[in-house]
């Protein structure tokens, strides 16, 4: 019994939480291999009507100059490229960061018409309306030879 060390729950919890928090920060924030697709992409909603597709992408903090849209072979591609730099105007900085990131999503839209596509960015929501190509509804009889 003389070798037992008194247990202090409060001191033990403070130490273990701060240690685990430091370990989590080390492995999660600055470790490039721990990044996953969920954190590196943005959320999309795609709605189809008879005459158009409406796509809404959640892009909080993104400027329209950082977005590039392209429609190629019925595939709509949304690309985002950001260059961020946190810099204070002092020569004696203790902490300074730079970050470059890019994200891309591609959506297949059957019968997409590349004429008349509209896109607008409002309060972090990018809305894109892609009209569909009009299909001919006339029937044609085919002669067999």
N, C-alpha and C positions, 0 to 999 in steps of 0.2 A: 504494500500500500504506500510505502514511502516514495516509490518511483512514479506515482501518478502525478500528472500535471493538471492543474485546475483548468476547467473548460470554461471559456468565456465566449458564449454564442455571438454576441454583438461584435466583438473584435474579429472573430473568425469569419463572420459573414462579410464584413467590410473588406477584409484582406482578399478573400476568395473572389468576390464580385469584381473588385478593381483589377485583379490579376486576369480574370477571364475576359473582362472588357478590353484590356490591353491586348490580349491574345486575339480576340475577335477582330479588333480594329486592324491589327497587323495582317492577319490572314484575309480578311474580307475587303478592306478598303484599298490596300496597295498591292495586292497579289493579283496579277493579271489573269492567271489561270483559273481563279475562283469566280470570275465573272460569268454570268449565264445569260441565256437568250432573253429571259424575262426582264432583266435590268437594261439590256442594250437595245431593245426595240420599243416601239410605241404601239399603242392600242388602236385598232381599226374596227369600224363598223361599216358593213357594206349592205346596201339595200337595193333591191332590184324592182323596178316597175315595168310596165309594158313598153315605155319609150326611153327609159334612161336608167343608169346606175348612179346611186348617190353614195359617196364614200366620205366618212368622217374619221379624221385621225386626231388623237389627243396629242398636242405638241406644246405643252406649257413652257414658256420661256424661250421659244424658238422664234426668230425673226423671219420674215418672208424672204429676205436675202439669203438665208441659210438653207432654203428648200429648193430642190430641183425636181420637177415632174416631167415624165416622159411616157408616151404611149407608143409601143412598138409591138407589132404582131399580136394585137388584142391583149397585151400585157401592160398594165399601168404600173410604173415604178415611181416610188416616192423616196427620194434621197435627202438626207439631212447631213450637213457637214458643219461642225462648230469648232471654233478656236476661242478658248476662254483663257484669260490671263487675269489673275488677281494681283494687283500691284498697287502699293501705296507710294506716294510721292516722297518717301524718305530714303535717305541713303543708308540708314542703319536698320534696315528691315531684319526682322527675326524670322519671318515666315513669308514665303512667296511661292505661288503655284501657277502652273500652266497646264492646260488640258486641251487636247485635240480629240475629237470624237466624230464618228460617222455612224449613221444608221441607215438601213435601207429595207424597204418592204416592196414586194411585187405581188400584184393581184391579176389573175387571168379574168378578163371580161369578154365573154363570147359576144360577137356582133357589135363590138365597140366602134363608134364612129369617131374618127379623129378630127372632124369638123364640129365646132361649137362647144368644145369642152370649156367649162367654167370652173374656176377655183378661187376661193377666198379664205383668208385667215382672219378669224375674229376671236379675240380673247382666248388664244391657245387652242382653238379648234379649227383645223383645216377641213373645209368642205369642198369636195370635188364632185361636179355633176358631169357625167360622161353620157352623151346621147347614144342610143342604139341605132344601128343602120336599119333603114326601113326595108322590110321584106316584101317582095311582090306577092300579092295574094291571088294573082290570076293563075288559073290552072292551064296547063298546056298538054294537049294530047300528043303522044309520041307514036309515030307510025313504025310498025315492025316490017322489016324487009326480008 
